[in-house]
Amino acid sequence: MDFAFAVAGVPFLIAGWRWISVDPAGADWAQLGRNLGAYIALILLWRFIRNVNTRTAQALTEEIETVKGKAADKAP
């Protein structure tokens, strides 16, 4: 994964550290749950975008090759 996803996971590490070492009551569990849900949604959305981007790139490459082939056939 990208560095950005690793950085986005830092709040979970901080909450885990607070829970283990300092004071479990100091962690805002509702906020942590919302952050975790958003983080999972971000990962799933990123995978979807990456797959669509790959398919689009393949389709465009095929179209470009087709146009190049037609242009080469017309060349004298």
GUDREN-821562 format. One record per atom (N, C-alpha, C): x, y, z; atom name; residue in three letters. Coordinates in nm, 4 decimals. Layout:
+----------+----------+----------+------+------+
:        X :        Y :        Z : atom : rest :
+----------+----------+----------+------+------+
:        X :        Y :        Z :   CA :  ALA :
...
+----------+----------+----------+------+------+
END
This chain:
+----------+----------+----------+------+------+
:        X :        Y :        Z : atom : rest :
+----------+----------+----------+------+------+
:   0.0822 :  -0.1181 :   0.0000 :    N :  MET :
:   0.0000 :   0.0000 :   0.0000 :   CA :  MET :
:   0.0868 :   0.1247 :   0.0000 :    C :  MET :
:   0.0221 :   0.2317 :  -0.0288 :    N :  ASP :
:   0.0929 :   0.3592 :  -0.0325 :   CA :  ASP :
:   0.1271 :   0.4091 :   0.1066 :    C :  ASP :
:   0.2196 :   0.4998 :   0.1098 :    N :  PHE :
:   0.2609 :   0.5626 :   0.2343 :   CA :  PHE :
:   0.1442 :   0.6369 :   0.3003 :    C :  PHE :
:   0.0570 :   0.6935 :   0.2180 :    N :  ALA :
:  -0.0565 :   0.7688 :   0.2716 :   CA :  ALA :
:  -0.1485 :   0.6801 :   0.3548 :    C :  ALA :
:  -0.1668 :   0.5545 :   0.3130 :    N :  PHE :
:  -0.2509 :   0.4640 :   0.3902 :   CA :  PHE :
:  -0.1848 :   0.4287 :   0.5232 :    C :  PHE :
:  -0.0535 :   0.4175 :   0.5229 :    N :  ALA :
:   0.0174 :   0.3907 :   0.6480 :   CA :  ALA :
:   0.0040 :   0.5088 :   0.7432 :    C :  ALA :
:   0.0151 :   0.6288 :   0.6908 :    N :  VAL :
:   0.0016 :   0.7484 :   0.7739 :   CA :  VAL :
:  -0.1422 :   0.7609 :   0.8255 :    C :  VAL :
:  -0.2389 :   0.7221 :   0.7441 :    N :  ALA :
:  -0.3786 :   0.7299 :   0.7868 :   CA :  ALA :
:  -0.4086 :   0.6331 :   0.9004 :    C :  ALA :
:  -0.3265 :   0.5310 :   0.9176 :    N :  GLY :
:  -0.3468 :   0.4354 :   1.0251 :   CA :  GLY :
:  -0.2864 :   0.4772 :   1.1577 :    C :  GLY :
:  -0.2153 :   0.5878 :   1.1606 :    N :  VAL :
:  -0.1488 :   0.6332 :   1.2837 :   CA :  VAL :
:  -0.2477 :   0.6597 :   1.3982 :    C :  VAL :
:  -0.3653 :   0.7179 :   1.3754 :    N :  PRO :
:  -0.4576 :   0.7381 :   1.4878 :   CA :  PRO :
:  -0.4951 :   0.6076 :   1.5587 :    C :  PRO :
:  -0.5000 :   0.4973 :   1.4851 :    N :  PHE :
:  -0.5312 :   0.3691 :   1.5483 :   CA :  PHE :
:  -0.4164 :   0.3238 :   1.6380 :    C :  PHE :
:  -0.2951 :   0.3506 :   1.5945 :    N :  LEU :
:  -0.1802 :   0.3173 :   1.6784 :   CA :  LEU :
:  -0.1785 :   0.4014 :   1.8058 :    C :  LEU :
:  -0.2103 :   0.5285 :   1.7912 :    N :  ILE :
:  -0.2131 :   0.6173 :   1.9080 :   CA :  ILE :
:  -0.3212 :   0.5724 :   2.0063 :    C :  ILE :
:  -0.4398 :   0.5407 :   1.9545 :    N :  ALA :
:  -0.5482 :   0.4944 :   2.0421 :   CA :  ALA :
:  -0.5108 :   0.3631 :   2.1096 :    C :  ALA :
:  -0.4470 :   0.2743 :   2.0360 :    N :  GLY :
:  -0.4021 :   0.1486 :   2.0945 :   CA :  GLY :
:  -0.2990 :   0.1696 :   2.2029 :    C :  GLY :
:  -0.2093 :   0.2625 :   2.1801 :    N :  TRP :
:  -0.1075 :   0.2931 :   2.2811 :   CA :  TRP :
:  -0.1718 :   0.3508 :   2.4075 :    C :  TRP :
:  -0.2687 :   0.4399 :   2.3903 :    N :  ARG :
:  -0.3388 :   0.4963 :   2.5060 :   CA :  ARG :
:  -0.4111 :   0.3865 :   2.5832 :    C :  ARG :
:  -0.4747 :   0.2970 :   2.5100 :    N :  TRP :
:  -0.5522 :   0.1914 :   2.5726 :   CA :  TRP :
:  -0.4621 :   0.0986 :   2.6529 :    C :  TRP :
:  -0.3453 :   0.0661 :   2.5980 :    N :  ILE :
:  -0.2544 :  -0.0276 :   2.6649 :   CA :  ILE :
:  -0.1775 :   0.0388 :   2.7785 :    C :  ILE :
:  -0.1257 :   0.1576 :   2.7561 :    N :  SER :
:  -0.0303 :   0.2135 :   2.8513 :   CA :  SER :
:  -0.0865 :   0.3180 :   2.9459 :    C :  SER :
:  -0.1735 :   0.4017 :   2.9003 :    N :  VAL :
:  -0.2105 :   0.5171 :   2.9820 :   CA :  VAL :
:  -0.3437 :   0.4943 :   3.0532 :    C :  VAL :
:  -0.4511 :   0.5154 :   2.9819 :    N :  ASP :
:  -0.5832 :   0.5094 :   3.0431 :   CA :  ASP :
:  -0.6839 :   0.4650 :   2.9388 :    C :  ASP :
:  -0.7408 :   0.3460 :   2.9533 :    N :  PRO :
:  -0.8382 :   0.2994 :   2.8547 :   CA :  PRO :
:  -0.9597 :   0.3910 :   2.8427 :    C :  PRO :
:  -0.9961 :   0.4578 :   2.9499 :    N :  ALA :
:  -1.1117 :   0.5468 :   2.9457 :   CA :  ALA :
:  -1.0804 :   0.6739 :   2.8676 :    C :  ALA :
:  -0.9525 :   0.7032 :   2.8463 :    N :  GLY :
:  -0.9144 :   0.8242 :   2.7745 :   CA :  GLY :
:  -0.9357 :   0.8137 :   2.6245 :    C :  GLY :
:  -0.9546 :   0.6932 :   2.5757 :    N :  ALA :
:  -0.9762 :   0.6757 :   2.4316 :   CA :  ALA :
:  -1.1222 :   0.7037 :   2.3989 :    C :  ALA :
:  -1.1458 :   0.7750 :   2.2921 :    N :  ASP :
:  -1.2813 :   0.8032 :   2.2450 :   CA :  ASP :
:  -1.3204 :   0.6903 :   2.1504 :    C :  ASP :
:  -1.3895 :   0.5905 :   2.2050 :    N :  TRP :
:  -1.4189 :   0.4692 :   2.1272 :   CA :  TRP :
:  -1.5149 :   0.4961 :   2.0125 :    C :  TRP :
:  -1.6078 :   0.5872 :   2.0286 :    N :  ALA :
:  -1.7003 :   0.6201 :   1.9195 :   CA :  ALA :
:  -1.6238 :   0.6823 :   1.8027 :    C :  ALA :
:  -1.5351 :   0.7749 :   1.8347 :    N :  GLN :
:  -1.4543 :   0.8376 :   1.7297 :   CA :  GLN :
:  -1.3627 :   0.7352 :   1.6638 :    C :  GLN :
:  -1.3058 :   0.6482 :   1.7440 :    N :  LEU :
:  -1.2187 :   0.5440 :   1.6897 :   CA :  LEU :
:  -1.2969 :   0.4513 :   1.5965 :    C :  LEU :
:  -1.4194 :   0.4182 :   1.6324 :    N :  GLY :
:  -1.5033 :   0.3350 :   1.5464 :   CA :  GLY :
:  -1.5358 :   0.4032 :   1.4149 :    C :  GLY :
:  -1.5677 :   0.5316 :   1.4215 :    N :  ARG :
:  -1.5953 :   0.6066 :   1.2977 :   CA :  ARG :
:  -1.4706 :   0.6146 :   1.2103 :    C :  ARG :
:  -1.3564 :   0.6391 :   1.2722 :    N :  ASN :
:  -1.2318 :   0.6460 :   1.1959 :   CA :  ASN :
:  -1.1998 :   0.5119 :   1.1305 :    C :  ASN :
:  -1.2218 :   0.4042 :   1.2036 :    N :  LEU :
:  -1.1953 :   0.2715 :   1.1483 :   CA :  LEU :
:  -1.2878 :   0.2427 :   1.0307 :    C :  LEU :
:  -1.4146 :   0.2775 :   1.0443 :    N :  GLY :
:  -1.5086 :   0.2588 :   0.9333 :   CA :  GLY :
:  -1.4690 :   0.3388 :   0.8104 :    C :  GLY :
:  -1.4279 :   0.4625 :   0.8316 :    N :  ALA :
:  -1.3852 :   0.5464 :   0.7193 :   CA :  ALA :
:  -1.2570 :   0.4926 :   0.6562 :    C :  ALA :
:  -1.1667 :   0.4409 :   0.7392 :    N :  TYR :
:  -1.0405 :   0.3855 :   0.6886 :   CA :  TYR :
:  -1.0665 :   0.2621 :   0.6030 :    C :  TYR :
:  -1.1566 :   0.1750 :   0.6475 :    N :  ILE :
:  -1.1907 :   0.0555 :   0.5694 :   CA :  ILE :
:  -1.2594 :   0.0962 :   0.4396 :    C :  ILE :
:  -1.3500 :   0.1929 :   0.4457 :    N :  ALA :
:  -1.4161 :   0.2414 :   0.3243 :   CA :  ALA :
:  -1.3143 :   0.3004 :   0.2271 :    C :  ALA :
:  -1.2162 :   0.3732 :   0.2785 :    N :  LEU :
:  -1.1123 :   0.4318 :   0.1946 :   CA :  LEU :
:  -1.0319 :   0.3235 :   0.1231 :    C :  LEU :
:  -0.9949 :   0.2191 :   0.1947 :    N :  ILE :
:  -0.9178 :   0.1106 :   0.1345 :   CA :  ILE :
:  -0.9989 :   0.0407 :   0.0261 :    C :  ILE :
:  -1.1263 :   0.0114 :   0.0543 :    N :  LEU :
:  -1.2105 :  -0.0551 :  -0.0455 :   CA :  LEU :
:  -1.2323 :   0.0335 :  -0.1677 :    C :  LEU :
:  -1.2574 :   0.1619 :  -0.1442 :    N :  LEU :
:  -1.2779 :   0.2546 :  -0.2547 :   CA :  LEU :
:  -1.1511 :   0.2678 :  -0.3383 :    C :  LEU :
:  -1.0364 :   0.2715 :  -0.2729 :    N :  TRP :
:  -0.9102 :   0.2836 :  -0.3456 :   CA :  TRP :
:  -0.8866 :   0.1611 :  -0.4338 :    C :  TRP :
:  -0.9188 :   0.0415 :  -0.3831 :    N :  ARG :
:  -0.9039 :  -0.0804 :  -0.4633 :   CA :  ARG :
:  -0.9959 :  -0.0749 :  -0.5854 :    C :  ARG :
:  -1.1197 :  -0.0274 :  -0.5664 :    N :  PHE :
:  -1.2137 :  -0.0154 :  -0.6771 :   CA :  PHE :
:  -1.1619 :   0.0832 :  -0.7812 :    C :  PHE :
:  -1.1151 :   0.1989 :  -0.7365 :    N :  ILE :
:  -1.0631 :   0.3005 :  -0.8287 :   CA :  ILE :
:  -0.9426 :   0.2467 :  -0.9048 :    C :  ILE :
:  -0.8536 :   0.1755 :  -0.8371 :    N :  ARG :
:  -0.7356 :   0.1200 :  -0.9023 :   CA :  ARG :
:  -0.7753 :   0.0185 :  -1.0094 :    C :  ARG :
:  -0.8754 :  -0.0668 :  -0.9804 :    N :  ASN :
:  -0.9202 :  -0.1655 :  -1.0789 :   CA :  ASN :
:  -0.9846 :  -0.0987 :  -1.1999 :    C :  ASN :
:  -1.0680 :   0.0008 :  -1.1751 :    N :  VAL :
:  -1.1317 :   0.0723 :  -1.2867 :   CA :  VAL :
:  -1.0262 :   0.1448 :  -1.3692 :    C :  VAL :
:  -0.9278 :   0.2028 :  -1.3041 :    N :  ASN :
:  -0.8213 :   0.2729 :  -1.3744 :   CA :  ASN :
:  -0.7426 :   0.1765 :  -1.4633 :    C :  ASN :
:  -0.7143 :   0.0566 :  -1.4130 :    N :  THR :
:  -0.6416 :  -0.0426 :  -1.4919 :   CA :  THR :
:  -0.7220 :  -0.0843 :  -1.6148 :    C :  THR :
:  -0.8509 :  -0.1105 :  -1.5957 :    N :  ARG :
:  -0.9353 :  -0.1490 :  -1.7102 :   CA :  ARG :
:  -0.9447 :  -0.0364 :  -1.8128 :    C :  ARG :
:  -0.9557 :   0.0869 :  -1.7660 :    N :  THR :
:  -0.9624 :   0.2010 :  -1.8565 :   CA :  THR :
:  -0.8329 :   0.2166 :  -1.9340 :    C :  THR :
:  -0.7202 :   0.2001 :  -1.8674 :    N :  ALA :
:  -0.5909 :   0.2103 :  -1.9350 :   CA :  ALA :
:  -0.5764 :   0.1021 :  -2.0417 :    C :  ALA :
:  -0.6214 :  -0.0186 :  -2.0121 :    N :  GLN :
:  -0.6147 :  -0.1265 :  -2.1114 :   CA :  GLN :
:  -0.7033 :  -0.0958 :  -2.2320 :    C :  GLN :
:  -0.8249 :  -0.0472 :  -2.2062 :    N :  ALA :
:  -0.9153 :  -0.0134 :  -2.3152 :   CA :  ALA :
:  -0.8579 :   0.0985 :  -2.4019 :    C :  ALA :
:  -0.8003 :   0.1990 :  -2.3393 :    N :  LEU :
:  -0.7408 :   0.3083 :  -2.4156 :   CA :  LEU :
:  -0.6197 :   0.2614 :  -2.4955 :    C :  LEU :
:  -0.5393 :   0.1742 :  -2.4380 :    N :  THR :
:  -0.4237 :   0.1211 :  -2.5099 :   CA :  THR :
:  -0.4686 :   0.0425 :  -2.6321 :    C :  THR :
:  -0.5714 :  -0.0400 :  -2.6160 :    N :  GLU :
:  -0.6240 :  -0.1156 :  -2.7302 :   CA :  GLU :
:  -0.6767 :  -0.0220 :  -2.8384 :    C :  GLU :
:  -0.7482 :   0.0825 :  -2.7976 :    N :  GLU :
:  -0.8025 :   0.1782 :  -2.8948 :   CA :  GLU :
:  -0.6899 :   0.2504 :  -2.9677 :    C :  GLU :
:  -0.5870 :   0.2892 :  -2.8957 :    N :  ILE :
:  -0.4732 :   0.3573 :  -2.9583 :   CA :  ILE :
:  -0.4048 :   0.2650 :  -3.0580 :    C :  ILE :
:  -0.3866 :   0.1396 :  -3.0217 :    N :  GLU :
:  -0.3242 :   0.0432 :  -3.1132 :   CA :  GLU :
:  -0.4103 :   0.0214 :  -3.2372 :    C :  GLU :
:  -0.5419 :   0.0204 :  -3.2195 :    N :  THR :
:  -0.6324 :   0.0048 :  -3.3338 :   CA :  THR :
:  -0.6199 :   0.1240 :  -3.4281 :    C :  THR :
:  -0.6190 :   0.2439 :  -3.3720 :    N :  VAL :
:  -0.6075 :   0.3650 :  -3.4541 :   CA :  VAL :
:  -0.4704 :   0.3675 :  -3.5236 :    C :  VAL :
:  -0.3649 :   0.3288 :  -3.4544 :    N :  LYS :
:  -0.2329 :   0.3240 :  -3.5164 :   CA :  LYS :
:  -0.2300 :   0.2235 :  -3.6299 :    C :  LYS :
:  -0.2946 :   0.1096 :  -3.6096 :    N :  GLY :
:  -0.2997 :   0.0069 :  -3.7151 :   CA :  GLY :
:  -0.3744 :   0.0564 :  -3.8376 :    C :  GLY :
:  -0.4848 :   0.1262 :  -3.8182 :    N :  LYS :
:  -0.5619 :   0.1808 :  -3.9305 :   CA :  LYS :
:  -0.4810 :   0.2877 :  -4.0033 :    C :  LYS :
:  -0.4079 :   0.3705 :  -3.9270 :    N :  ALA :
:  -0.3266 :   0.4743 :  -3.9882 :   CA :  ALA :
:  -0.2119 :   0.4140 :  -4.0671 :    C :  ALA :
:  -0.1544 :   0.3051 :  -4.0165 :    N :  ALA :
:  -0.0430 :   0.2391 :  -4.0870 :   CA :  ALA :
:  -0.0936 :   0.1735 :  -4.2160 :    C :  ALA :
:  -0.2170 :   0.1248 :  -4.2154 :    N :  ASP :
:  -0.2739 :   0.0630 :  -4.3354 :   CA :  ASP :
:  -0.2992 :   0.1680 :  -4.4442 :    C :  ASP :
:  -0.3342 :   0.2885 :  -4.4054 :    N :  LYS :
:  -0.3625 :   0.3950 :  -4.5016 :   CA :  LYS :
:  -0.2352 :   0.4595 :  -4.5551 :    C :  LYS :
:  -0.1253 :   0.4470 :  -4.4840 :    N :  ALA :
:  -0.0004 :   0.5114 :  -4.5267 :   CA :  ALA :
:   0.0481 :   0.4511 :  -4.6574 :    C :  ALA :
:   0.1003 :   0.5357 :  -4.7481 :    N :  PRO :
:   0.1448 :   0.4846 :  -4.8793 :   CA :  PRO :
:   0.2733 :   0.4050 :  -4.8706 :    C :  PRO :
+----------+----------+----------+------+------+
END
